[in-house]
């Protein structure tokens, strides 16, 4: 069984998220704790993928069209460390 550990600022980010996103995040945590990242990759709705660039060691899962959960996997500890839940910005900078 996997552990899902959350960053301390996650409460502030979740307070800004819509109710539907909160429900999807709870479902995401349930699946992550039962089967880990392998189970998240099997569910197509989450569109789980590895990130590149400065986020290279992290993974991302969709919680909706715009919202993402960004996390890191520690397979030796059987833990998923949730870094942030954020509305993804598609604008070029």
N, C-alpha and C positions, 0 to 999 in steps of 0.2 A: 504494500500500500504506500502510495506517494504522499508526501507532505506538501501543502501549498502555503508558502510563507509570503506575506505581503509587506511591502515597504511602508514606512510609517506615514508617508504623505498620501497614501492611497485613499484614506478616508476623505480628504479634501477633494480629490479628483472624483470620487464616487458621488459626493454631494452635488456636483455639477451635472452628473449624468442623468439622462431620462430614466424613468422607471423600467421601461422595456430593456434597456441596456443592463440595469442592475439584475434583472431576472436572468438574462443571458449569461452574465458573469457568474451568478450562482450556479447555473448549469455547467458552465465551463469549469468551475472549481470542483464540482462533483465528479466530472469525467476525468479531470487531471488527477484527482486524489485516488480514483479507482484504478486507472490504467496508464497514467503518466502521459508524456508527449506522444507516445505511439498511438494511444487511443484518440488523442486530439487530431492527429493526422488522418485517421480513418474517417472522421466526420467531415464531409465536404463543406458544410455550412460555415465551419470555423476557418477554412482556408489557411490552415497553419503552415507557416513557412519560416525559414531561416532568414535573418537580416544580413545586410552587407554594410561595408563602410565602418563608421565608428561604432555601430551596433553589431558588429560581426559575431560576437558570442551569444547574441540574444535571438529569440524567436518571437513571432507575432501571430496572433490569432484574431480573426474578425469577430466582433460582437454585433455588428450591424453594418450598414452600408458605409458609415463614416467612422465608427468607434473601433479601436484596437486595444488589445491587451498585449503588453510587451513583457516578456519573461525570460528568465535564464534557467537552464536545467543543470542540476548537479546530480549526475547519475550515481556517483559514489555514495551520496547521502540519500538518494531517492527523494529529491526535493525539487520543486519548481519555485523559484524566487520571482514573484511578480514585481516588476519595476514600476510600471505605470499603466494607467488606462487613460487613453487620450483620444480626442476627436482628430482623425487623420486630416492633414491639410494638403489638398491636392494642388494648390497654387504653386507656380514656380517662383523661386526667390532669386 
